[in-house]
């Protein structure tokens, strides 16, 4: 029975490369001189620290440009509020979403059921598996999911006959 998986994955190596490029550009720009701007990545996301909130926002814009250039979808980034940090500095936390969130997965299953095609969708952890007897129906479902606007970047993997 043909099937495919709907997933949301971000290449963390590309995120690391974009962070390094952004830090290099920030180090060379005149408006960031002496501001102590820093970007660090951990398992859940990115921490951006700078002298004030304007420099934090500027650093986020530089980072987003580098991420977009490296092919990392910006929908996967969930920015938090700019908060005051220690010593009069400012900081911002940006979370990188990995996997399809449960609300988004339910919306995908609902969309598949509303299509009235002979396919089934099931939530399996942080991905959605869609299976059916007809390959053309599965391709129609892929087109409908792409046309719908979800809050996460979606990829279609493991297409099997």
Secondary structure, 3 states (H helix, E strand, C coil): CCEEEEECCCCHHHHHHHHHHHHHHHHHCHHHCCCCCEEEECCCEEEEEECCHHHHHHHHHHHHHHHHHCCCCHHHEEEEEEEECHHHCEEEEEEECCCCCHHHHHHHHHHHHHCCCCEEEEEECCEEEEEECCHHHHHHHHHHHHHCCCCCCCEEEEEEC
